[in-house]
Amino acid sequence: MTEQLARSLVRVDARIADAMRSLEDSLSQIVLVVDDQDRLRGTLTDGDIRRALLAGKSLDSPVAPHVNEDCFTVPEDAGRADVLELMQARQIAQVPVISRERRVVGLHLLHELVTVIERPNWAVVMAGGKGTRLGDLTETIPKPMLPVAGRPILERIVLHLVGSGIRRIYLSVNYKADMIEEHFGDGHRFGCTIMYLREREPLGTGGSLALLPTGDARPAYPVLVMNGDLVTQASVGRIIDYHELGDHALTMAVRKYLQQIPFGCVDVDGDELVSFAEKPNATRLINAGIYVMDPDCLDFVHTPEPTSMPDVVQRVQASGRTVRVFEIDDDWIDVGRPEQLDQARRGE
């Protein structure tokens, strides 16, 4: 818990004077009233306190009767863009973040959400794929434009990037590119500049990097590259920061993947049984489809030809340069098959 958040908390048995002191110390313009386990009981604003005093209450009066128990909250896995949208729609400036046990774990402030520190990094989103594994779903619409919770997957990505401070975004397009370009335009409506890398033929997840500006116009800072079919709240800011603080050329985001082996597994020493496990779980790190690369890594994609990002990674490694991984533990779904799309739409 941050010091600022701690200053915003008062116990349910506190006095009005304690709440006023919290308002002054925290500068968040809201008091979060909690029990002795830091579970949220409600909120108090400056207006609530003034109304109590005008009604004849003293500074020593308890805050409990004046607490707004029906306050608006968000879970800790709520995305920044979604929270901002909800706060603007409800015209509220503060939203407590609570865990499943209703413990206070954070506090969103509107002025902090709308004043994101701008990053100089470019982002490239690969949105040219046909999505053949999704069958009929992509006959009339490109995979990145399939809706999840009322919003196209690609729009969710763009808003997430903007919410992370990235203002220059390249969309690599091919299949039904006109639908994507018509929806996003120049990006002004989404608070960024959007440009398009137009593939004459499908170039995979890495080939279109050759279409980025070259020479003096090439990027001066590490470039974020990500697949256009991801539903994730992974902190791209943290991945970029990790990359920029290191001495490596490319960072690949990875995530734990748990898979149950549908058979009993045995360990042996020769022909002697050592151990036996019935349908054990196996955990591996998988490629999350998000990368940060130094600008000179673009030299490993010489011409616009079909190339995958794993190919690019291997070329960087073969050159003797270091590639490191950054493990993410945020929500992450690669919408490549119908069951994964259903999972994303159910919010699992």
Buried (B, 14 or more C-beta within 10 A) or exposed (E): EEEEBBBBBBBBEBBBBBBBBBBEEBEBBBBBBBEEEBBBBBBBBBEBBEEBBEEEBEBEBBBBEBBBEEBEBBEEEBBBBBBBBBBEEEEBBBBBBBBEEBBBBBBBBBEEBEEBEEBEBBBBBBBBBBBEBBEEBBEEBBBBBBBBEEEBBBBBBBBBBBBBBBBBBBBBBBBBBEBBBEBBEEBEEBBBEBBBBBBEEEBBBBBBBBBBEEEEEBBEBBBBBBBBBBBBBBBBBBBBBBBEEEEBBBBBBBBEEEEEEEEEEEEEEEEEEEEEEEEEEEEEEEBBBBBBBBBEBBBBBEEBEBBBBEBBBEBBEEEEBEBBBBEBEBBBBBBBEEEBBEBBBEEE
